[in-house]
Amino acid sequence: MIIMLSSDQIKKLHEYASEFQQWLQTPKGQSNLKEHRDHEAYFKEELSEDKIENLNEEKFREIYKTLWVSNFWGNKDWYFDNRLIIPNGLDKIKKELKNMLYGSEDIATRYDSFKNNVKGFGPSSLTEILHFIFPNKYCLWNEKPKTVLPFLRLEILPEKFFKYGFTTGTEYLHIVRALSVVKDELNDFGIKDFIDIDLLFWHIFDDIIPKRKVDVPKEVVKPQKVKIDSHEAAEYYLLEIGKMLGYLTYTVDQSKSYLEKPLGDTAILQEIPPFASDRDLEWARRIDVMWFNEDENPTHCFEVEHTTEIVYGLDRLIQLQHLYVSFFIVANEEKRSKYESLLNRIQYRRIRDRFKFISYDELAKFYEYALPFYNMKIMLLGE
C-alpha cells in the first residue's frame, strides 16, 4: 500500500518542523536531544549482539528498568521478577531477544516469535528496544505518536492502531512504513532517523498541544446525567470510562446487556490476554471488569456488588494480590461501611491500601466528567 501525503499535510508538517529546528537550540531542546541520544547509546551498547548471551539477571534488570516504558510500573523490581523472569526464565528471554534483534528472518516474523514465546513484553517496550538500537529502521510506538499524528491530521494509519494499538509484526511494519513517509518528507529539516521523529513528536506532545487554545462548543461541556441502578449499568459505565481513558477493557459478563447492547460489544477485549499463569488467568476471568494497558497487562480490577455480599468480591480480587494492580469494589453508598469493616480482616488488612470503594453515584459522576474530556480529545486530537 502506497502512502501519500496531501499538500495541506506537507505544509503543516513543514511548519512544525521549522519551529522544531528553533526549539532544538533551546536548553530544553538540547536536554531532550541529549536524553534521546544517550538512550540510543546505552541500548546499542548493552544489547549488542555479542553482549546479550552474557547478560546476567542483575544486568538485565538494570536494562529493563532503564526503559522509559518501565516507568509505568511503580514497583519495577516486582514487575521484573514476577512478570518477566519467573514466567519466562532469563535464558529464554535472551534467546528470543537476540533472535528478534539480530535474526535473519524479516522483522515481522521475528517480532511475532518474541511475542508468542515471551510473556510480559508489550508493543511499547519492544518498539522502544528496536527503535533505539536501530533508529534508522524502526520507530517507537507509544502515546506520543498516537496523540500527535491525529493532532497533525495525518490519517496515514488505520484507526484501530490509535484506539487499541497493534498486535502483530506485520501491523508494526505497517506503522514503520507510514512513519517513514513522514521522516523522509522532513529530511531537509534535519530529520535523519526515527529518533529525530520521536523528538519532534515529543516536542509537539509536550509543548504545543497543551498550549493550543480552542473555542469549546457548548455541547462538548454539557454534562450528561447518569443514574446507575443495576449490576449491568455499573459494568457498562466502567467499560465506557476505561475506553475513554485509553485502556483495553474486558468484562466477564459478555452476554449481559445494558441499553439493549451486549456488554461484550461495549468491551474492547473479548478474551483475557495471556498476561500470567493459567491459575491467575482463571481467577481473572471471574472479575467483573478489568482494564489493561496497551501492553495487555492488567492495571485495574473492578468487582460490582449489587445484590451479592461484598466479601465475595474481595475474595476474588485478593486472589490476584501478587500482581501489581489496583482493586475496586463498586456498590451502593450504603455498602461502604460494610466494606470498611471487612478491610479490617487480616487477609485484607495487609494490602488494604490497594483497595478502593466507588459508589454508584461516584461512578456516575466520573462518567459525567469523563465524557466531555473524551469529546474534547476527539475534537482536538482526533481518534
C-alpha positions as CSV (number, residue, x, y, z in Angstrom):
1,M,0.0,0.0,0.0
2,I,1.4,3.4,-1.1
3,I,1.1,6.2,1.5
4,M,0.9,9.7,0.1
5,L,0.7,13.0,2.0
6,S,-1.5,15.7,0.7
7,S,-0.2,19.2,0.1
8,D,-2.0,20.5,3.2
9,Q,-0.5,17.8,5.3
10,I,3.0,18.5,3.9
11,K,2.6,22.2,4.6
12,K,1.6,21.6,8.2
13,L,4.5,19.2,8.7
14,H,6.9,21.7,7.4
15,E,5.6,24.4,9.7
16,Y,6.1,22.3,12.8
17,A,9.4,21.0,11.6
18,S,10.7,24.6,11.1
19,E,9.6,25.5,14.6
20,F,11.1,22.3,15.9
21,Q,14.5,23.3,14.4
22,Q,14.4,26.5,16.5
23,W,13.3,24.6,19.6
24,L,16.2,22.3,19.4
25,Q,18.5,25.2,20.0
26,T,16.8,26.0,23.4
27,P,18.1,24.5,26.7
28,K,15.0,22.2,26.8
29,G,15.5,21.1,23.2
30,Q,19.2,20.3,23.9
31,S,18.3,18.4,27.0
32,N,15.7,16.3,25.2
33,L,18.2,15.7,22.4
34,K,20.9,14.5,24.8
35,E,18.4,12.3,26.6
36,H,17.3,10.6,23.4
37,R,20.9,10.1,22.1
38,D,22.1,8.8,25.5
39,H,19.3,6.3,25.5
40,E,20.3,5.2,22.0
41,A,24.0,4.8,23.0
42,Y,23.0,2.8,26.2
43,F,20.8,0.2,24.4
44,K,23.2,-0.2,21.5
45,E,26.0,-0.9,23.9
46,E,24.2,-3.1,26.4
47,L,22.1,-5.1,24.0
48,S,24.7,-5.5,21.3
49,E,24.8,-8.9,19.7
50,D,27.9,-10.2,21.5
51,K,26.7,-9.0,24.9
52,I,23.2,-10.5,25.0
53,E,24.3,-14.1,25.6
54,N,26.4,-13.0,28.6
55,L,23.7,-11.0,30.3
56,N,23.1,-12.0,33.9
57,E,19.9,-11.3,35.8
58,E,21.3,-8.2,37.6
59,K,22.4,-6.5,34.4
60,F,19.2,-7.3,32.5
61,R,17.2,-5.9,35.5
62,E,19.1,-2.7,35.1
63,I,18.4,-2.6,31.3
64,Y,14.7,-3.2,31.8
65,K,14.5,-0.5,34.5
66,T,16.2,1.9,32.0
67,L,13.4,1.5,29.5
68,W,11.1,4.6,29.5
69,V,8.0,2.3,29.4
70,S,9.0,0.6,32.7
71,N,8.2,3.9,34.4
72,F,4.6,2.9,34.1
73,W,5.2,0.4,36.9
74,G,5.6,1.9,40.4
75,N,7.5,-1.2,41.6
76,K,9.8,-2.1,38.7
77,D,11.6,-4.9,40.6
78,W,8.3,-6.6,41.3
79,Y,7.3,-6.5,37.6
80,F,10.7,-7.7,36.5
81,D,10.7,-10.7,38.9
82,N,7.1,-11.7,38.6
83,R,6.1,-10.8,35.1
84,L,9.4,-11.4,33.2
85,I,11.8,-13.7,35.0
86,I,9.5,-16.2,36.7
87,P,7.2,-16.9,33.8
88,N,9.9,-17.0,31.1
89,G,13.4,-17.6,32.6
90,L,16.3,-15.4,31.7
91,D,17.7,-17.9,29.1
92,K,14.6,-17.9,27.1
93,I,14.3,-14.1,27.2
94,K,18.0,-13.7,26.0
95,K,17.5,-16.3,23.2
96,E,14.3,-14.7,21.9
97,L,15.7,-11.2,22.3
98,K,18.8,-12.0,20.3
99,N,16.7,-13.5,17.6
100,M,14.3,-10.5,17.4
101,L,17.2,-8.1,17.2
102,Y,19.7,-9.9,15.1
103,G,17.9,-12.9,13.5
104,S,17.9,-13.5,9.7
105,E,14.1,-13.5,9.1
106,D,12.1,-10.4,8.4
107,I,11.2,-8.2,11.4
108,A,7.5,-9.1,11.3
109,T,8.3,-12.8,11.8
110,R,10.9,-12.1,14.5
111,Y,8.6,-9.8,16.4
112,D,5.8,-12.3,16.3
113,S,8.2,-15.0,17.5
114,F,9.2,-13.0,20.5
115,K,5.6,-12.0,21.4
116,N,4.4,-15.6,21.1
117,N,7.3,-17.1,23.2
118,V,7.9,-14.5,25.9
119,K,5.4,-13.1,28.3
120,G,5.4,-9.6,29.9
121,F,6.7,-7.5,27.0
122,G,4.3,-5.4,25.0
123,P,4.5,-3.2,21.9
124,S,5.8,-0.1,23.8
125,S,8.7,-2.0,25.4
126,L,9.6,-4.0,22.3
127,T,9.4,-1.0,19.9
128,E,11.5,1.1,22.4
129,I,14.2,-1.5,22.2
130,L,14.1,-1.9,18.4
131,H,13.9,1.9,18.0
132,F,17.0,2.8,20.0
133,I,19.2,0.0,18.7
134,F,18.2,0.5,15.1
135,P,16.9,4.1,14.8
136,N,17.3,4.1,11.0
137,K,15.0,1.1,10.7
138,Y,12.4,1.0,13.4
139,C,10.1,3.6,15.0
140,L,8.8,3.9,18.6
141,W,5.0,3.4,19.0
142,N,3.6,4.8,22.3
143,E,1.3,7.6,23.4
144,K,3.3,10.3,21.7
145,P,2.7,9.3,18.0
146,K,-0.8,8.0,18.9
147,T,-1.6,11.6,20.0
148,V,0.5,13.7,17.7
149,L,-0.5,12.0,14.3
150,P,-4.2,12.8,14.8
151,F,-3.3,16.3,16.0
152,L,-1.4,16.9,12.8
153,R,-4.3,15.4,10.8
154,L,-2.1,12.7,9.4
155,E,-4.6,10.0,8.5
156,I,-1.9,7.5,7.4
157,L,-2.7,4.6,9.7
158,P,-5.9,2.5,10.5
159,E,-8.0,3.8,13.3
160,K,-7.5,0.6,15.3
161,F,-3.8,1.4,15.9
162,F,-4.8,4.5,17.8
163,K,-7.6,3.0,19.8
164,Y,-6.2,-0.4,20.6
165,G,-2.6,-0.5,19.5
166,F,-1.2,-3.2,17.3
167,T,-0.7,-7.0,18.0
168,T,1.4,-8.4,15.1
169,G,4.7,-7.8,13.5
170,T,3.0,-7.2,10.2
171,E,1.0,-4.4,11.8
172,Y,4.2,-2.9,13.3
173,L,5.8,-3.0,9.9
174,H,2.8,-1.0,8.6
175,I,3.4,1.6,11.2
176,V,7.1,1.8,10.4
177,R,6.4,2.3,6.7
178,A,3.9,5.1,7.5
179,L,6.2,7.0,9.7
180,S,9.0,6.5,7.2
181,V,6.9,8.7,4.8
182,V,6.8,11.4,7.5
183,K,10.6,11.1,8.2
184,D,11.5,11.2,4.5
185,E,9.4,14.3,4.0
186,L,11.3,16.1,6.7
187,N,14.8,15.2,5.6
188,D,15.6,18.8,4.7
189,F,14.7,19.9,8.3
190,G,17.4,17.7,9.8
191,I,15.1,14.7,10.5
192,K,17.5,11.9,9.7
193,D,16.2,8.9,11.6
194,F,13.3,7.8,13.8
195,I,14.9,9.3,16.9
196,D,14.6,12.7,15.3
197,I,10.9,11.9,14.5
198,D,10.3,10.9,18.2
199,L,12.0,14.1,19.3
200,L,9.6,16.1,17.0
201,F,6.6,14.2,18.4
202,W,7.8,14.7,21.9
203,H,8.1,18.4,21.4
204,I,4.6,18.7,19.9
205,F,3.1,16.4,22.6
206,D,4.7,18.2,25.5
207,D,5.0,21.9,24.4
208,I,2.5,22.6,21.6
209,I,-0.7,20.5,22.2
210,P,-1.1,21.6,25.8
211,K,-1.0,25.3,24.8
212,R,-3.4,25.1,22.0
213,K,-6.5,27.3,22.6
214,V,-9.8,26.5,21.0
215,D,-13.4,27.7,21.3
216,V,-15.3,24.9,23.0
217,P,-18.8,24.2,21.7
218,K,-21.4,24.2,24.4
219,E,-22.4,20.6,23.6
220,V,-18.9,19.4,24.5
221,V,-19.1,20.6,28.1
222,K,-22.8,20.0,28.7
223,P,-23.0,17.3,31.4
224,Q,-24.9,14.1,30.8
225,K,-26.8,13.0,33.8
226,V,-26.3,9.3,34.6
227,K,-28.2,7.0,37.0
228,I,-26.7,3.6,38.0
229,D,-29.2,1.3,39.5
230,S,-28.1,-2.2,38.4
231,H,-25.1,-4.5,38.1
232,E,-25.2,-4.2,34.3
233,A,-25.3,-0.4,34.4
234,A,-22.2,-0.2,36.7
235,E,-20.3,-2.6,34.4
236,Y,-21.3,-0.6,31.3
237,Y,-20.1,2.7,32.7
238,L,-16.8,1.1,33.9
239,L,-16.2,-0.2,30.4
240,E,-17.1,3.2,28.8
241,I,-14.8,5.1,31.2
242,G,-12.0,2.7,30.7
243,K,-12.2,3.2,26.9
244,M,-12.3,7.0,27.3
245,L,-9.1,6.8,29.4
246,G,-7.3,4.7,26.8
247,Y,-7.4,1.3,28.5
248,L,-8.2,-2.0,26.9
249,T,-11.4,-3.2,28.7
250,Y,-12.8,-6.6,29.4
251,T,-15.9,-8.0,31.2
252,V,-16.7,-11.5,32.3
253,D,-20.4,-10.8,31.5
254,Q,-20.1,-10.7,27.8
255,S,-23.7,-11.8,27.1
256,K,-25.4,-9.5,29.6
257,S,-26.9,-6.3,28.1
258,Y,-27.4,-2.7,29.1
259,L,-29.3,-0.1,27.0
260,E,-30.2,-3.0,24.7
261,K,-26.5,-3.6,23.9
262,P,-24.4,-6.7,25.0
263,L,-21.6,-5.7,27.4
264,G,-19.3,-7.8,25.2
265,D,-19.9,-5.3,22.4
266,T,-19.0,-2.4,24.7
267,A,-15.8,-4.1,25.9
268,I,-12.7,-3.8,23.7
269,L,-11.4,-7.3,24.6
270,Q,-13.5,-10.4,24.2
271,E,-10.8,-12.6,25.8
272,I,-8.5,-12.2,28.7
273,P,-4.9,-11.5,27.3
274,P,-2.4,-14.2,28.3
275,F,-0.6,-12.0,30.8
276,A,0.2,-14.5,33.5
277,S,0.0,-18.2,34.6
278,D,-3.1,-20.3,34.0
279,R,-4.0,-20.1,37.6
280,D,-4.1,-16.3,37.5
281,L,-5.9,-16.2,34.2
282,E,-8.6,-18.5,35.7
283,W,-9.2,-16.0,38.5
284,A,-9.0,-13.0,36.2
285,R,-11.8,-14.5,34.1
286,R,-14.1,-14.2,37.2
287,I,-13.5,-10.5,37.8
288,D,-16.5,-8.3,36.6
289,V,-14.5,-5.7,34.8
290,M,-10.8,-5.3,34.1
291,W,-8.7,-2.6,32.5
292,F,-5.5,-3.4,30.7
293,N,-2.7,-1.1,29.4
294,E,-1.6,-1.2,25.7
295,D,0.9,-3.9,26.5
296,E,-2.1,-6.0,27.6
297,N,-1.1,-6.0,31.3
298,P,-3.9,-5.6,33.9
299,T,-3.9,-2.3,35.8
300,H,-7.4,-2.1,37.4
301,C,-9.8,-4.8,38.6
302,F,-13.4,-4.0,39.5
303,E,-16.0,-6.1,41.3
304,V,-19.6,-4.8,41.2
305,E,-21.6,-5.9,44.2
306,H,-25.3,-5.0,43.6
307,T,-27.2,-7.8,45.4
308,T,-24.3,-10.1,46.4
309,E,-22.1,-9.7,49.5
310,I,-19.0,-7.5,49.3
311,V,-16.9,-10.2,50.8
312,Y,-17.3,-12.4,47.7
313,G,-15.8,-9.6,45.5
314,L,-12.9,-9.0,47.9
315,D,-12.1,-12.7,48.0
316,R,-12.0,-12.8,44.2
317,L,-9.8,-9.8,43.9
318,I,-7.4,-10.9,46.6
319,Q,-6.5,-14.0,44.5
320,L,-4.6,-11.6,42.2
321,Q,-2.8,-9.7,45.0
322,H,0.6,-10.7,43.8
323,L,0.0,-8.8,40.6
324,Y,0.7,-5.1,40.5
325,V,-2.9,-4.0,40.0
326,S,-5.4,-1.8,41.9
327,F,-8.6,-3.3,43.3
328,F,-12.1,-1.7,43.4
329,I,-15.4,-2.5,44.9
330,V,-18.3,-0.8,43.2
331,A,-21.6,-0.7,45.0
332,N,-24.3,1.5,46.5
333,E,-23.1,4.0,49.1
334,E,-24.9,2.2,51.9
335,K,-22.4,-0.7,51.5
336,R,-19.4,1.4,52.2
337,S,-19.5,0.9,56.0
338,K,-19.6,-2.9,55.4
339,Y,-16.7,-2.6,53.0
340,E,-14.6,-0.6,55.6
341,S,-15.4,-3.2,58.3
342,L,-14.3,-6.1,56.1
343,L,-11.0,-4.5,55.3
344,N,-10.1,-4.9,59.0
345,R,-9.9,-8.7,58.5
346,I,-6.3,-9.9,58.5
347,Q,-6.4,-11.3,54.9
348,Y,-7.3,-7.8,53.5
349,R,-5.7,-5.6,56.1
350,R,-2.1,-6.0,55.0
351,I,-3.0,-4.8,51.5
352,R,-5.9,-2.6,52.3
353,D,-4.2,0.4,50.6
354,R,-4.6,-1.3,47.3
355,F,-8.4,-1.5,47.7
356,K,-10.8,1.4,46.9
357,F,-14.6,1.7,47.2
358,I,-16.5,3.5,44.4
359,S,-20.2,4.2,45.0
360,Y,-22.7,4.2,42.2
361,D,-23.1,8.0,42.5
362,E,-19.3,8.5,42.3
363,L,-19.1,6.2,39.2
364,A,-21.9,8.2,37.6
365,K,-20.1,11.5,38.3
366,F,-16.9,10.0,37.0
367,Y,-18.6,9.3,33.7
368,E,-20.3,12.7,33.5
369,Y,-16.8,14.3,33.9
370,A,-15.0,11.9,31.6
371,L,-17.4,12.3,28.7
372,P,-16.7,16.0,27.9
373,F,-13.0,15.3,28.3
374,Y,-13.2,12.5,25.8
375,N,-15.2,14.7,23.4
376,M,-12.6,17.4,23.7
377,K,-9.9,14.8,23.0
378,I,-11.7,13.8,19.8
379,M,-12.2,17.4,18.7
380,L,-8.6,18.4,19.3
381,L,-6.6,15.3,18.6
382,G,-8.9,13.1,16.5
383,E,-9.2,9.4,17.2
